[in-house]
Structure formats: C-alpha cells, structure tokens
Amino acid sequence: MAQGAQEQEGWLLAGWQRSKYDEDAGPSLGVIVNIDRVVVVTGVSSGIGYGVAKSLIAHQCHIFGSVRKEADAKRLQAEFGDFFTPLLFDVTDEQAVNRAAAEVRSRMKGHYLMGLVNNAGIHVGLDALADLPLAKLRKQLDVNLIAQVSVTQAFLPLLGTDLTLKGKPGKILNMSSIYGSYTLPFCTAYSASKAGLNAMSEGLRRELKPFGIDVVIIAPGPIQTEIWGDAIRNAEPAEQKGSVFSEYVRKARQLSERETSKPGWFWEPSVIGEKIWKILNSSSTPWPHYVITPNWWLNWFGPTFFPRDLVDKEVCRRFRLSRPIKRDASIGSKKEE
Ligand SMILES: NC(=O)c1ccc[n+]([C@@H]2O[C@H](COP(=O)([O-])OP(=O)(O)OC[C@H]3O[C@@H](n4cnc5c(N)ncnc54)[C@H](OP(=O)(O)O)[C@@H]3O)[C@@H](O)[C@H]2O)c1
C-alpha cells in the first residue's frame, strides 16, 4: 500500500476511534434504544443528508451517519446525542466502507437495519461535455454511481441478504435527482451519474424482490443546499480555454444564478427528510420512484411528459442555444485548401 494511502487509512481508523470515545463529545456507543429503527445515511455533514438525519432522529430513529471530517462527526454527535453514531468514511474508499459496515453490524446484535439512504453526492461543475476533463467525469461517476454500489454491497447483508439475522428486511433509498430523468445542457456529467443510479436502482429492485428488500429512487428537484453553489464554483473557466462553448457556458451560469435567486425556487431539505420517514415507516410496498420537487410543471411534468423534440426547443431557448452559430467563411475555406 502506498504511504499516502496508509496515512489516509490510519487517519480514518484513528478518527473513528477518537470520535467514538472522545470524552468531550461523550461516548456514542450507548445502547440503541429502537433496534427496529436504525438507519444508515451517507453524507450527513450538510444539506439533504443532514436534513434526513435530523428528521429521522425526530422520529426516534438511531442514525449511523457518514461524514468525512472528524469535526463534522463531533459537531453532529454533540447536536444529535445518543441517537446518532458517526461513521468516518469517504464513499469511494471501499475498505473504509467495509470497516464501517462491520462496525454497524457489531452494534446491531443480529438485527436487520430499517434502511440505507445512499445520499452522499457531488456536482463536478457546469461545463460543456465537449470540454469536460475526463478526470472530472470519472470523479462524478465514481462518487455518485460506483461508490453507491460499493456502500450498498457492504450493507446489503444487514438489510436482508444475510438470512441468519432477525427482523424485517430494510429498504434502500437512493438519492437520485429529477436530472436523472432528463438532462440540462452543461450538466450532462451530473445527469449521467443520476441516470446510472436510476438504472442501478431498477435492476437492484428486481434482483432483491425475493429478499423483501425494497429499493426506492428519491428524485428531488431544487433543494436549498451547497451543491448548487458547487455546480457554479466548480465550473471550468471555459472562457480561459478559448472554447467555442465559453459564451454558452457563461450564459448558463448566469441563468442558473438568476433562477436560483428567485423566491420559491428551492425547497428545504426537511421536506425530503419527512418523505423518507414516511417511506421507511410504511408497511405497504413503496413506489419505485418518488419525485419531490417545487415548480412541478417546469421541473418535472414539462420536461418528462412532452415529446423530446418539443422539450429540446424550450430548453435550447432558455439556454440561448436555439440560434445557429455564425461560421467564419474564410476559416472554413482555409481548412478546405
Ligand atoms: N440539492 C439539490 O437540489 C439536490 C437535488 C437532487 C438531488 N440531490 C442529491 O442529494 C445528495 C446530497 O446533496 P446535497 O444537495 O445535500 O449537497 P451537499 O450539501 O453538498 O451534501 C453532499 C454530502 O455528500 C457528502 N460527500 C460528498 N462527497 C463524498 C464522498 N466522496 N464520500 C463521502 N461523502 C461525500 C458531503 O460530505 P462533505 O461535507 O465531507 O463534503 C455532504 O455531506 C446528492 O446525492 C445530490 O446529488 C440534491
């Protein structure tokens, strides 16, 4: 193992041990009060994951929540108390994910989990697909798709595929997006990751039928979190690359900034938390796909109900992509020489 990887692993283990036994924060290894209400949620440091953890704890669930920074582990432990156990891992670190699953297993004393919420995710930034560095595309797919499979594989025995455990099989809730069902220009990598997650969820839902483990796609529309700012902040400065797409990307950023500053554009993360509680707590079979979005017409019905060519027209109009680009005849003729 490379030295950097060893240090990283050591840090993760050390961080895990310290966060469990930290005297200031208090031990987080108390008895789990409601063993039939234990949920693993990834990415609880902020945004939707934090909102989901908070809502579920209000419903007396015990949350094993994944964070990447020890400071976040301590902060959340102090806020949520005994109903929360931090798990320190990066979803792309397979070994750390497996260690966390083993730790949760040891705390579950032979019971199944109530659920797994695969929430952690990123947006690598607005960019034209033609210009997108492949390293960014790989990172987008690694975190939002491959890692979701890794986490799911690690926790599946605790959700119902280990036939020696007791209780009701758990549910898997995958945090997709409305953009997993249609794609806005310059957001293609993000949409590809969520469309992949939708496909993975559908296959898994069918494969897990015999085990009674429901797999659910949660597809939020705009929710007020840091990810929207990240999409803009992480954007490649295309104008510096002299790209033919730079002007379009600049306008897309402006559009995004304008639209997201409109009142009512976003919903709060607690809306997702409450919906997730209802799904987890219901005894009936959940729907395969829940869309939870403000501006239903603009964000869901319009883009998914109408024929794609009509939607193309409207999307291209909004993103200033309708008019053919002016070609310089002299450049064209030089190329032909
Ligand atoms: N906000 C929306 O409008 C919206 C809409 C549809 C879907 N979603 C989805 O909702 C999920 C949560 O996003 P959010 O909007 O709540 O954004 P957010 O506030 O940025 O939260 C992202 C969470 O994921 C964690 N994370 C990122 N990379 C990780 C990694 N490699 N390993 C472990 N954890 C990692 C972050 O942890 P750190 O603090 O350590 O970075 C953070 O806790 C994402 O899957 C996103 O695609 C969001």
The ligand as a Gaussian input file, in Angstrom:
#p B3LYP/6-31G(d) Opt

LIG

0 1
 N      -29.731000      19.972000      -3.518000
 C      -30.455000      19.578000      -4.546000
 O      -31.163000      20.368000      -5.181000
 C      -30.449000      18.131000      -4.956000
 C      -31.403000      17.718000      -5.882000
 C      -31.408000      16.390000      -6.275000
 C      -30.501000      15.504000      -5.739000
 N      -29.580000      15.928000      -4.846000
 C      -28.653000      14.933000      -4.300000
 O      -28.707000      14.954000      -2.896000
 C      -27.484000      14.440000      -2.377000
 C      -26.962000      15.360000      -1.298000
 O      -26.580000      16.589000      -1.880000
 P      -26.882000      17.999000      -1.202000
 O      -27.680000      18.774000      -2.157000
 O      -27.383000      17.834000       0.161000
 O      -25.411000      18.643000      -1.231000
 P      -24.345000      18.906000      -0.073000
 O      -24.905000      19.787000       0.977000
 O      -23.127000      19.344000      -0.794000
 O      -24.102000      17.474000       0.587000
 C      -23.326000      16.488000      -0.021000
 C      -22.953000      15.477000       1.045000
 O      -22.243000      14.410000       0.421000
 C      -21.002000      14.227000       1.097000
 N      -19.975000      13.732000       0.205000
 C      -19.527000      14.267000      -0.952000
 N      -18.558000      13.520000      -1.479000
 C      -18.383000      12.465000      -0.638000
 C      -17.524000      11.354000      -0.623000
 N      -16.621000      11.147000      -1.595000
 N      -17.606000      10.482000       0.418000
 C      -18.492000      10.690000       1.403000
 N      -19.338000      11.724000       1.468000
 C      -19.274000      12.610000       0.455000
 C      -20.647000      15.602000       1.626000
 O      -19.689000      15.473000       2.662000
 P      -18.505000      16.556000       2.899000
 O      -19.097000      17.629000       3.747000
 O      -17.446000      15.781000       3.582000
 O      -18.091000      17.057000       1.544000
 C      -22.007000      16.069000       2.103000
 O      -22.323000      15.520000       3.345000
 C      -26.541000      14.296000      -3.569000
 O      -26.524000      12.944000      -3.996000
 C      -27.190000      15.170000      -4.628000
 O      -26.854000      14.756000      -5.930000
 C      -29.525000      17.228000      -4.447000

